[in-house]
Amino acid sequence: MLTKLAVVVALFAACSQSGSAPSGGSAASAPRAGSDPCATVGDGVKAIWVRQAADATDRQSKQEALATGDKAVARLQRHCRDDHWSPEVIECVRSGGATCTNQMTPEQAQKLTGDKM
């Protein structure tokens, strides 16, 4: 479990440095009409942590994975809203793009990459 968790943490750290989040590729990642466009920005990251929890062999690991997923999603949503991400950046993050910070303003990219979970 620890090895899988380390891989997922490393994956999320790399995404936070590049400004992207892996996407689960589901239709649930698409924005809903009339809804907050930032509400689904972390769906791909959440899916990773839900799968991690499902693979957990003990209750504590399962709870830790779900809590980490919730924190990661909240972080992405907070930055999306507070830093006023453009629709292009939001879609990039939802789709798991590796260069999403390149589409952000320098200030937006710094705020995201400087915010450690």
C-alpha positions in Angstrom: 0.0 0.0 0.0 2.8 2.4 0.9 4.4 2.0 -2.5 1.1 2.7 -4.3 0.5 5.7 -2.1 4.0 7.0 -2.8 3.4 6.7 -6.5 0.1 8.5 -6.4 1.5 11.2 -4.1 4.4 11.7 -6.6 1.9 11.8 -9.4 -0.1 14.5 -7.7 3.0 16.5 -6.8 4.1 16.5 -10.4 0.6 17.6 -11.5 0.6 20.4 -9.0 4.0 21.6 -10.3 2.8 21.4 -13.9 -0.6 22.8 -12.9 -2.6 19.8 -14.2 -4.5 17.1 -12.6 -4.9 13.6 -14.1 -8.3 13.1 -15.5 -10.5 10.0 -15.1 -11.8 10.7 -18.6 -15.4 10.5 -17.5 -18.3 12.5 -18.7 -18.7 13.6 -15.0 -15.7 15.9 -15.6 -17.6 18.0 -18.1 -19.1 21.2 -16.7 -22.8 21.1 -16.0 -24.9 23.9 -17.5 -25.4 26.8 -15.1 -23.0 25.3 -12.5 -19.8 26.6 -11.1 -17.1 25.7 -13.7 -14.6 25.1 -10.9 -16.8 22.5 -9.2 -15.6 19.7 -11.3 -12.0 20.8 -11.9 -10.7 18.2 -9.4 -12.7 15.2 -10.6 -9.8 13.4 -12.2 -7.7 13.7 -9.1 -10.5 12.6 -6.9 -11.0 9.5 -9.0 -7.3 8.5 -8.4 -7.7 8.8 -4.6 -11.0 6.9 -4.7 -9.3 4.0 -6.6 -6.4 4.2 -4.0 -8.9 3.9 -1.2 -10.6 0.9 -2.9 -7.3 -0.8 -3.1 -6.5 -0.2 0.5 -6.1 -3.2 2.7 -6.9 -1.5 6.0 -9.4 1.0 7.2 -6.8 3.7 8.1 -5.2 3.6 4.7 -8.6 3.9 3.1 -9.5 6.9 5.2 -6.2 8.6 4.6 -6.5 8.1 0.8 -10.1 9.6 0.8 -9.0 12.5 3.0 -6.0 13.2 0.7 -8.3 13.2 -2.3 -10.7 15.6 -0.6 -7.8 18.0 0.2 -6.4 17.8 -3.3 -9.8 18.5 -4.9 -10.5 21.4 -2.5 -7.0 22.9 -3.3 -7.7 22.8 -7.0 -11.2 24.2 -6.6 -10.0 27.0 -4.3 -7.3 28.1 -6.7 -9.6 27.8 -9.7 -12.1 30.2 -8.0 -9.8 32.5 -6.0 -7.3 32.9 -8.8 -10.0 33.2 -11.6 -8.8 30.5 -13.9 -9.8 30.9 -17.5 -12.1 28.4 -19.2 -9.1 27.1 -21.1 -7.1 26.5 -17.9 -10.1 24.8 -16.3 -10.5 22.4 -19.3 -6.8 21.7 -19.4 -6.8 20.7 -15.7 -9.9 18.6 -16.1 -8.4 16.8 -19.1 -5.1 16.1 -17.2 -2.9 18.3 -19.4 0.7 18.3 -18.5 1.3 22.0 -19.3 -1.7 23.7 -17.8 0.5 26.2 -15.8 1.7 27.5 -19.2 -1.8 28.7 -19.8 -2.1 30.4 -16.5 -0.9 33.9 -15.7 2.5 33.8 -13.8 0.7 34.8 -10.6 -1.8 32.0 -11.0 0.9 29.4 -11.6 2.9 30.6 -8.7 0.0 30.5 -6.3 -0.9 26.9 -7.3 2.6 25.5 -7.3 3.5 27.3 -4.1 0.5 25.9 -2.2 1.6 22.6 -0.7 -1.2 20.2 0.5 
